[in-house]
């Protein structure tokens, strides 16, 4: 028996990185997974095949989370395919790092729309289904950067801090209908992206973390499974830091 047996879960941005690990772990725990991607078609098809071949139920959807109408069409398609939506994981995110002095309006808008507006789009889209079911769990992928800020990431930090305020508000609005909303704030998570960085710098980052290592995508996936499952039935409006103690 899995922690998520037969729950229908939408995960945005799961073609790679943290989202992919969340999709893998949710299927492992018995969930039916609908995941999205924007441009990584081949990776998404490979993940769909991997999850299906492992005996799970999973389907990839090309859908831009930053576009309001696409979120609604996605949820309609998922309900048509799987009957309902029990859990929404707003994971899709991008960075466009630069100092404020050099930051263009486009770089600001891209990050806010992909990281923050997307959560509004998807939450609005699943709301009716979850209200009808009188049950649901919404999980927003924030960041420690949203809590403490970071030079060169004003757009990203604002989007991730915005997600925490959004999370608390949704938790207050929908709590009486048994719909929970929580955020996860990962610290430094090692993915394909960080493999390309200067390894000396990466080692210095690791040394500065109390647990003396970067996080793995599975560390974030485990926290997501907890918040998606009935194990967290009395947890709402919270931000769980998955950062090895980087931020206390
Ligand atoms: P990643 O490897 O860059 O993957 C991002 C995913 O989001 C991809 O699947 C990408 O799809 C998808 N995506 C991007 N724009 C999208 C859009 N408009 N609509 C739908 N999907 C879109 O990122 P990651 O490192 O796994 O991070 C995942 C989340 O965790 C992000 O919200 C990030 O801010 C947060 N986070 C990460 C870290 C870290 O250290 N890695 C730390 C704190 C927080 P395509 O492949 O098709 O482009």
Boltz pocket constraint, residues with backbone or C-beta under 6 A from the ligand:
constraints:
  - pocket:
      binder: B
      contacts: [[A, 12], [A, 13], [A, 14], [A, 15], [A, 16], [A, 17], [A, 18], [A, 19], [A, 36], [A, 37], [A, 38], [A, 39], [A, 40], [A, 41], [A, 63], [A, 64], [A, 65], [A, 66], [A, 90], [A, 91], [A, 92], [A, 93], [A, 94], [A, 114], [A, 141], [A, 142], [A, 143], [A, 144], [A, 185], [A, 186], [A, 187], [A, 188], [A, 189], [A, 190], [A, 191], [A, 193]]
      max_distance: 6.0
